[in-house]
Amino acid sequence: MSLQDLDQLLDSRHDDPALAEQLAQPLPLEELISLAQTRGLTITEDDVFQAQQREQSTASAADLQQQMAPESRKLRHFIPG
């Protein structure tokens, strides 16, 4: 049920400005897990990956292309030829 805890943590940011501010910036995984624990929630690394997969599975092809564009630009400069 810890994926539900992750969803609950993310939903809580709408009612808690301090939490919203903390989550506005990328957090190391350990800090995210610790933040959840301070709120009585349990999340794991696997939950974060599952949430990312869930998000990507519902995204449109155009959205996925836009997300991957910065990475592909890096590869274009890295690959010789």
Backbone atoms as SQL, in Angstrom:
CREATE TABLE atoms (id INTEGER PRIMARY KEY, chain TEXT, resi INTEGER, resn TEXT, atom TEXT, x REAL, y REAL, z REAL);
INSERT INTO atoms VALUES
  (1, 'A', 1, 'MET', 'N', 0.808, -1.196, 0.000),
  (2, 'A', 1, 'MET', 'CA', 0.000, 0.000, 0.000),
  (3, 'A', 1, 'MET', 'C', 0.853, 1.263, 0.000),
  (4, 'A', 2, 'SER', 'N', 2.147, 1.115, -0.076),
  (5, 'A', 2, 'SER', 'CA', 2.973, 2.311, 0.034),
  (6, 'A', 2, 'SER', 'C', 2.905, 3.192, -1.216),
  (7, 'A', 3, 'LEU', 'N', 2.488, 2.647, -2.355),
  (8, 'A', 3, 'LEU', 'CA', 2.249, 3.498, -3.519),
  (9, 'A', 3, 'LEU', 'C', 1.097, 4.450, -3.214),
  (10, 'A', 4, 'GLN', 'N', 0.124, 3.970, -2.474),
  (11, 'A', 4, 'GLN', 'CA', -0.966, 4.846, -2.042),
  (12, 'A', 4, 'GLN', 'C', -0.447, 5.911, -1.070),
  (13, 'A', 5, 'ASP', 'N', 0.526, 5.556, -0.253),
  (14, 'A', 5, 'ASP', 'CA', 1.131, 6.541, 0.644),
  (15, 'A', 5, 'ASP', 'C', 1.844, 7.630, -0.158),
  (16, 'A', 6, 'LEU', 'N', 2.510, 7.236, -1.228),
  (17, 'A', 6, 'LEU', 'CA', 3.171, 8.221, -2.084),
  (18, 'A', 6, 'LEU', 'C', 2.138, 9.150, -2.711),
  (19, 'A', 7, 'ASP', 'N', 1.049, 8.580, -3.194),
  (20, 'A', 7, 'ASP', 'CA', -0.025, 9.405, -3.762),
  (21, 'A', 7, 'ASP', 'C', -0.581, 10.365, -2.708),
  (22, 'A', 8, 'GLN', 'N', -0.738, 9.873, -1.488),
  (23, 'A', 8, 'GLN', 'CA', -1.263, 10.703, -0.404),
  (24, 'A', 8, 'GLN', 'C', -0.302, 11.853, -0.094),
  (25, 'A', 9, 'LEU', 'N', 0.996, 11.559, -0.072),
  (26, 'A', 9, 'LEU', 'CA', 1.993, 12.597, 0.179),
  (27, 'A', 9, 'LEU', 'C', 1.925, 13.668, -0.905),
  (28, 'A', 10, 'LEU', 'N', 1.853, 13.243, -2.150),
  (29, 'A', 10, 'LEU', 'CA', 1.810, 14.199, -3.250),
  (30, 'A', 10, 'LEU', 'C', 0.517, 15.003, -3.246),
  (31, 'A', 11, 'ASP', 'N', -0.587, 14.376, -2.882),
  (32, 'A', 11, 'ASP', 'CA', -1.861, 15.096, -2.792),
  (33, 'A', 11, 'ASP', 'C', -1.861, 16.104, -1.650),
  (34, 'A', 12, 'SER', 'N', -1.130, 15.803, -0.587),
  (35, 'A', 12, 'SER', 'CA', -1.092, 16.684, 0.579),
  (36, 'A', 12, 'SER', 'C', -0.463, 18.030, 0.281),
  (37, 'A', 13, 'ARG', 'N', 0.337, 18.096, -0.761),
  (38, 'A', 13, 'ARG', 'CA', 1.012, 19.365, -1.068),
  (39, 'A', 13, 'ARG', 'C', 0.028, 20.463, -1.457),
  (40, 'A', 14, 'HIS', 'N', -1.184, 20.072, -1.890),
  (41, 'A', 14, 'HIS', 'CA', -2.189, 21.066, -2.265),
  (42, 'A', 14, 'HIS', 'C', -2.749, 21.785, -1.038),
  (43, 'A', 15, 'ASP', 'N', -2.695, 21.138, 0.114),
  (44, 'A', 15, 'ASP', 'CA', -3.229, 21.712, 1.345),
  (45, 'A', 15, 'ASP', 'C', -2.138, 22.227, 2.287),
  (46, 'A', 16, 'ASP', 'N', -0.887, 21.935, 1.975),
  (47, 'A', 16, 'ASP', 'CA', 0.221, 22.270, 2.868),
  (48, 'A', 16, 'ASP', 'C', 1.294, 23.044, 2.095),
  (49, 'A', 17, 'PRO', 'N', 1.309, 24.375, 2.220),
  (50, 'A', 17, 'PRO', 'CA', 2.278, 25.176, 1.462),
  (51, 'A', 17, 'PRO', 'C', 3.738, 24.813, 1.755),
  (52, 'A', 18, 'ALA', 'N', 4.039, 24.447, 2.993),
  (53, 'A', 18, 'ALA', 'CA', 5.415, 24.076, 3.335),
  (54, 'A', 18, 'ALA', 'C', 5.824, 22.805, 2.588),
  (55, 'A', 19, 'LEU', 'N', 4.933, 21.842, 2.530),
  (56, 'A', 19, 'LEU', 'CA', 5.206, 20.612, 1.796),
  (57, 'A', 19, 'LEU', 'C', 5.325, 20.899, 0.306),
  (58, 'A', 20, 'ALA', 'N', 4.450, 21.738, -0.199),
  (59, 'A', 20, 'ALA', 'CA', 4.503, 22.103, -1.620),
  (60, 'A', 20, 'ALA', 'C', 5.847, 22.727, -1.962),
  (61, 'A', 21, 'GLU', 'N', 6.361, 23.563, -1.057),
  (62, 'A', 21, 'GLU', 'CA', 7.658, 24.191, -1.285),
  (63, 'A', 21, 'GLU', 'C', 8.778, 23.153, -1.285),
  (64, 'A', 22, 'GLN', 'N', 8.704, 22.193, -0.367),
  (65, 'A', 22, 'GLN', 'CA', 9.720, 21.136, -0.312),
  (66, 'A', 22, 'GLN', 'C', 9.696, 20.284, -1.577),
  (67, 'A', 23, 'LEU', 'N', 8.506, 20.007, -2.072),
  (68, 'A', 23, 'LEU', 'CA', 8.385, 19.130, -3.241),
  (69, 'A', 23, 'LEU', 'C', 8.531, 19.878, -4.568),
  (70, 'A', 24, 'ALA', 'N', 8.640, 21.201, -4.510),
  (71, 'A', 24, 'ALA', 'CA', 8.780, 21.986, -5.737),
  (72, 'A', 24, 'ALA', 'C', 10.138, 21.756, -6.391),
  (73, 'A', 25, 'GLN', 'N', 11.118, 21.393, -5.578),
  (74, 'A', 25, 'GLN', 'CA', 12.460, 21.119, -6.079),
  (75, 'A', 25, 'GLN', 'C', 12.717, 19.618, -6.057),
  (76, 'A', 26, 'PRO', 'N', 13.537, 19.123, -6.980),
  (77, 'A', 26, 'PRO', 'CA', 13.868, 17.695, -6.924),
  (78, 'A', 26, 'PRO', 'C', 14.534, 17.340, -5.598),
  (79, 'A', 27, 'LEU', 'N', 14.085, 16.231, -5.027),
  (80, 'A', 27, 'LEU', 'CA', 14.647, 15.753, -3.763),
  (81, 'A', 27, 'LEU', 'C', 15.386, 14.447, -4.001),
  (82, 'A', 28, 'PRO', 'N', 16.493, 14.240, -3.300),
  (83, 'A', 28, 'PRO', 'CA', 17.089, 12.902, -3.324),
  (84, 'A', 28, 'PRO', 'C', 16.072, 11.900, -2.778),
  (85, 'A', 29, 'LEU', 'N', 16.124, 10.703, -3.276),
  (86, 'A', 29, 'LEU', 'CA', 15.164, 9.668, -2.898),
  (87, 'A', 29, 'LEU', 'C', 15.105, 9.470, -1.390),
  (88, 'A', 30, 'GLU', 'N', 16.269, 9.472, -0.748),
  (89, 'A', 30, 'GLU', 'CA', 16.317, 9.262, 0.700),
  (90, 'A', 30, 'GLU', 'C', 15.552, 10.365, 1.444),
  (91, 'A', 31, 'GLU', 'N', 15.651, 11.602, 0.946),
  (92, 'A', 31, 'GLU', 'CA', 14.940, 12.710, 1.590),
  (93, 'A', 31, 'GLU', 'C', 13.432, 12.583, 1.396),
  (94, 'A', 32, 'LEU', 'N', 13.015, 12.125, 0.219),
  (95, 'A', 32, 'LEU', 'CA', 11.588, 11.926, -0.042),
  (96, 'A', 32, 'LEU', 'C', 11.030, 10.847, 0.883),
  (97, 'A', 33, 'ILE', 'N', 11.763, 9.761, 1.033),
  (98, 'A', 33, 'ILE', 'CA', 11.336, 8.680, 1.919),
  (99, 'A', 33, 'ILE', 'C', 11.270, 9.180, 3.364),
  (100, 'A', 34, 'SER', 'N', 12.269, 9.951, 3.776),
  (101, 'A', 34, 'SER', 'CA', 12.289, 10.500, 5.133),
  (102, 'A', 34, 'SER', 'C', 11.142, 11.481, 5.346),
  (103, 'A', 35, 'LEU', 'N', 10.861, 12.305, 4.362),
  (104, 'A', 35, 'LEU', 'CA', 9.750, 13.253, 4.450),
  (105, 'A', 35, 'LEU', 'C', 8.427, 12.518, 4.641),
  (106, 'A', 36, 'ALA', 'N', 8.257, 11.432, 3.900),
  (107, 'A', 36, 'ALA', 'CA', 7.036, 10.626, 4.052),
  (108, 'A', 36, 'ALA', 'C', 6.958, 10.026, 5.456),
  (109, 'A', 37, 'GLN', 'N', 8.088, 9.541, 5.961),
  (110, 'A', 37, 'GLN', 'CA', 8.105, 8.930, 7.292),
  (111, 'A', 37, 'GLN', 'C', 7.727, 9.925, 8.373),
  (112, 'A', 38, 'THR', 'N', 8.140, 11.179, 8.226),
  (113, 'A', 38, 'THR', 'CA', 7.796, 12.191, 9.236),
  (114, 'A', 38, 'THR', 'C', 6.298, 12.462, 9.246),
  (115, 'A', 39, 'ARG', 'N', 5.612, 12.083, 8.180),
  (116, 'A', 39, 'ARG', 'CA', 4.164, 12.278, 8.091),
  (117, 'A', 39, 'ARG', 'C', 3.409, 10.969, 8.318),
  (118, 'A', 40, 'GLY', 'N', 4.123, 9.943, 8.803),
  (119, 'A', 40, 'GLY', 'CA', 3.491, 8.664, 9.117),
  (120, 'A', 40, 'GLY', 'C', 3.197, 7.813, 7.897),
  (121, 'A', 41, 'LEU', 'N', 3.878, 8.111, 6.785),
  (122, 'A', 41, 'LEU', 'CA', 3.660, 7.364, 5.547),
  (123, 'A', 41, 'LEU', 'C', 4.890, 6.519, 5.236),
  (124, 'A', 42, 'THR', 'N', 4.678, 5.437, 4.531),
  (125, 'A', 42, 'THR', 'CA', 5.773, 4.546, 4.168),
  (126, 'A', 42, 'THR', 'C', 5.847, 4.433, 2.657),
  (127, 'A', 43, 'ILE', 'N', 6.966, 4.883, 2.093),
  (128, 'A', 43, 'ILE', 'CA', 7.191, 4.708, 0.659),
  (129, 'A', 43, 'ILE', 'C', 8.568, 4.100, 0.456),
  (130, 'A', 44, 'THR', 'N', 8.741, 3.463, -0.683),
  (131, 'A', 44, 'THR', 'CA', 10.009, 2.828, -1.016),
  (132, 'A', 44, 'THR', 'C', 10.474, 3.314, -2.386),
  (133, 'A', 45, 'GLU', 'N', 11.697, 2.961, -2.706),
  (134, 'A', 45, 'GLU', 'CA', 12.249, 3.287, -4.021),
  (135, 'A', 45, 'GLU', 'C', 11.384, 2.674, -5.116),
  (136, 'A', 46, 'ASP', 'N', 10.931, 1.462, -4.895),
  (137, 'A', 46, 'ASP', 'CA', 10.081, 0.776, -5.866),
  (138, 'A', 46, 'ASP', 'C', 8.777, 1.540, -6.113),
  (139, 'A', 47, 'ASP', 'N', 8.235, 2.144, -5.065),
  (140, 'A', 47, 'ASP', 'CA', 7.008, 2.925, -5.214),
  (141, 'A', 47, 'ASP', 'C', 7.229, 4.117, -6.137),
  (142, 'A', 48, 'VAL', 'N', 8.383, 4.756, -5.996),
  (143, 'A', 48, 'VAL', 'CA', 8.692, 5.907, -6.846),
  (144, 'A', 48, 'VAL', 'C', 8.793, 5.460, -8.302),
  (145, 'A', 49, 'PHE', 'N', 9.456, 4.332, -8.539),
  (146, 'A', 49, 'PHE', 'CA', 9.566, 3.821, -9.908),
  (147, 'A', 49, 'PHE', 'C', 8.199, 3.437, -10.470),
  (148, 'A', 50, 'GLN', 'N', 7.365, 2.807, -9.651),
  (149, 'A', 50, 'GLN', 'CA', 6.022, 2.444, -10.098),
  (150, 'A', 50, 'GLN', 'C', 5.202, 3.682, -10.448),
  (151, 'A', 51, 'ALA', 'N', 5.343, 4.723, -9.653),
  (152, 'A', 51, 'ALA', 'CA', 4.607, 5.971, -9.915),
  (153, 'A', 51, 'ALA', 'C', 5.093, 6.602, -11.221),
  (154, 'A', 52, 'GLN', 'N', 6.398, 6.547, -11.467),
  (155, 'A', 52, 'GLN', 'CA', 6.935, 7.081, -12.718),
  (156, 'A', 52, 'GLN', 'C', 6.409, 6.281, -13.911),
  (157, 'A', 53, 'GLN', 'N', 6.394, 4.962, -13.785),
  (158, 'A', 53, 'GLN', 'CA', 5.876, 4.119, -14.865),
  (159, 'A', 53, 'GLN', 'C', 4.399, 4.377, -15.104),
  (160, 'A', 54, 'ARG', 'N', 3.646, 4.549, -14.037),
  (161, 'A', 54, 'ARG', 'CA', 2.224, 4.844, -14.152),
  (162, 'A', 54, 'ARG', 'C', 2.017, 6.165, -14.889),
  (163, 'A', 55, 'GLU', 'N', 2.818, 7.156, -14.537),
  (164, 'A', 55, 'GLU', 'CA', 2.713, 8.479, -15.170),
  (165, 'A', 55, 'GLU', 'C', 3.049, 8.386, -16.661),
  (166, 'A', 56, 'GLN', 'N', 4.099, 7.655, -16.986),
  (167, 'A', 56, 'GLN', 'CA', 4.509, 7.530, -18.387),
  (168, 'A', 56, 'GLN', 'C', 3.505, 6.723, -19.201),
  (169, 'A', 57, 'SER', 'N', 2.856, 5.756, -18.571),
  (170, 'A', 57, 'SER', 'CA', 1.904, 4.925, -19.316),
  (171, 'A', 57, 'SER', 'C', 0.639, 5.683, -19.681),
  (172, 'A', 58, 'THR', 'N', 0.366, 6.783, -18.981),
  (173, 'A', 58, 'THR', 'CA', -0.835, 7.562, -19.281),
  (174, 'A', 58, 'THR', 'C', -0.523, 8.805, -20.110),
  (175, 'A', 59, 'ALA', 'N', 0.750, 9.070, -20.353),
  (176, 'A', 59, 'ALA', 'CA', 1.142, 10.257, -21.114),
  (177, 'A', 59, 'ALA', 'C', 0.960, 10.018, -22.608),
  (178, 'A', 60, 'SER', 'N', 0.678, 11.083, -23.324),
  (179, 'A', 60, 'SER', 'CA', 0.538, 10.986, -24.778),
  (180, 'A', 60, 'SER', 'C', 1.917, 10.849, -25.415),
  (181, 'A', 61, 'ALA', 'N', 1.949, 10.419, -26.652),
  (182, 'A', 61, 'ALA', 'CA', 3.221, 10.271, -27.367),
  (183, 'A', 61, 'ALA', 'C', 3.942, 11.613, -27.463),
  (184, 'A', 62, 'ALA', 'N', 3.197, 12.683, -27.703),
  (185, 'A', 62, 'ALA', 'CA', 3.811, 14.008, -27.799),
  (186, 'A', 62, 'ALA', 'C', 4.449, 14.410, -26.471),
  (187, 'A', 63, 'ASP', 'N', 3.778, 14.117, -25.359),
  (188, 'A', 63, 'ASP', 'CA', 4.335, 14.433, -24.047),
  (189, 'A', 63, 'ASP', 'C', 5.610, 13.633, -23.784),
  (190, 'A', 64, 'LEU', 'N', 5.597, 12.364, -24.141),
  (191, 'A', 64, 'LEU', 'CA', 6.784, 11.525, -23.943),
  (192, 'A', 64, 'LEU', 'C', 7.950, 12.013, -24.786),
  (193, 'A', 65, 'GLN', 'N', 7.680, 12.420, -26.026),
  (194, 'A', 65, 'GLN', 'CA', 8.738, 12.949, -26.884),
  (195, 'A', 65, 'GLN', 'C', 9.324, 14.222, -26.281),
  (196, 'A', 66, 'GLN', 'N', 8.466, 15.059, -25.753),
  (197, 'A', 66, 'GLN', 'CA', 8.934, 16.297, -25.141),
  (198, 'A', 66, 'GLN', 'C', 9.790, 16.011, -23.906),
  (199, 'A', 67, 'GLN', 'N', 9.418, 15.007, -23.132),
  (200, 'A', 67, 'GLN', 'CA', 10.199, 14.641, -21.952),
  (201, 'A', 67, 'GLN', 'C', 11.571, 14.105, -22.339),
  (202, 'A', 68, 'MET', 'N', 11.643, 13.389, -23.444),
  (203, 'A', 68, 'MET', 'CA', 12.899, 12.760, -23.853),
  (204, 'A', 68, 'MET', 'C', 13.797, 13.684, -24.674),
  (205, 'A', 69, 'ALA', 'N', 13.286, 14.801, -25.133),
  (206, 'A', 69, 'ALA', 'CA', 14.047, 15.694, -25.999),
  (207, 'A', 69, 'ALA', 'C', 15.380, 16.142, -25.384),
  (208, 'A', 70, 'PRO', 'N', 15.419, 16.581, -24.129),
  (209, 'A', 70, 'PRO', 'CA', 16.724, 17.002, -23.581),
  (210, 'A', 70, 'PRO', 'C', 17.764, 15.880, -23.587),
  (211, 'A', 71, 'GLU', 'N', 17.341, 14.658, -23.289),
  (212, 'A', 71, 'GLU', 'CA', 18.278, 13.528, -23.294),
  (213, 'A', 71, 'GLU', 'C', 18.767, 13.225, -24.698),
  (214, 'A', 72, 'SER', 'N', 17.873, 13.296, -25.675),
  (215, 'A', 72, 'SER', 'CA', 18.287, 12.990, -27.040),
  (216, 'A', 72, 'SER', 'C', 19.239, 14.056, -27.575),
  (217, 'A', 73, 'ARG', 'N', 19.056, 15.306, -27.136),
  (218, 'A', 73, 'ARG', 'CA', 19.990, 16.364, -27.545),
  (219, 'A', 73, 'ARG', 'C', 21.388, 16.074, -27.002),
  (220, 'A', 74, 'LYS', 'N', 21.460, 15.599, -25.770),
  (221, 'A', 74, 'LYS', 'CA', 22.757, 15.251, -25.190),
  (222, 'A', 74, 'LYS', 'C', 23.412, 14.148, -26.005),
  (223, 'A', 75, 'LEU', 'N', 22.637, 13.149, -26.397),
  (224, 'A', 75, 'LEU', 'CA', 23.188, 12.033, -27.161),
  (225, 'A', 75, 'LEU', 'C', 23.665, 12.488, -28.539),
  (226, 'A', 76, 'ARG', 'N', 22.959, 13.414, -29.164),
  (227, 'A', 76, 'ARG', 'CA', 23.363, 13.899, -30.473),
  (228, 'A', 76, 'ARG', 'C', 24.740, 14.509, -30.433),
  (229, 'A', 77, 'HIS', 'N', 25.078, 15.181, -29.342),
  (230, 'A', 77, 'HIS', 'CA', 26.382, 15.819, -29.211),
  (231, 'A', 77, 'HIS', 'C', 27.447, 14.809, -28.798),
  (232, 'A', 78, 'PHE', 'N', 27.028, 13.721, -28.205),
  (233, 'A', 78, 'PHE', 'CA', 27.955, 12.722, -27.722),
  (234, 'A', 78, 'PHE', 'C', 28.348, 11.726, -28.815),
  (235, 'A', 79, 'ILE', 'N', 27.403, 11.368, -29.651),
  (236, 'A', 79, 'ILE', 'CA', 27.640, 10.355, -30.687),
  (237, 'A', 79, 'ILE', 'C', 28.389, 11.012, -31.852),
  (238, 'A', 80, 'PRO', 'N', 29.596, 10.522, -32.148),
  (239, 'A', 80, 'PRO', 'CA', 30.355, 11.108, -33.261),
  (240, 'A', 80, 'PRO', 'C', 29.720, 10.752, -34.613),
  (241, 'A', 81, 'GLY', 'N', 29.931, 11.651, -35.568),
  (242, 'A', 81, 'GLY', 'CA', 29.470, 11.353, -36.923),
  (243, 'A', 81, 'GLY', 'C', 28.381, 12.170, -37.306);
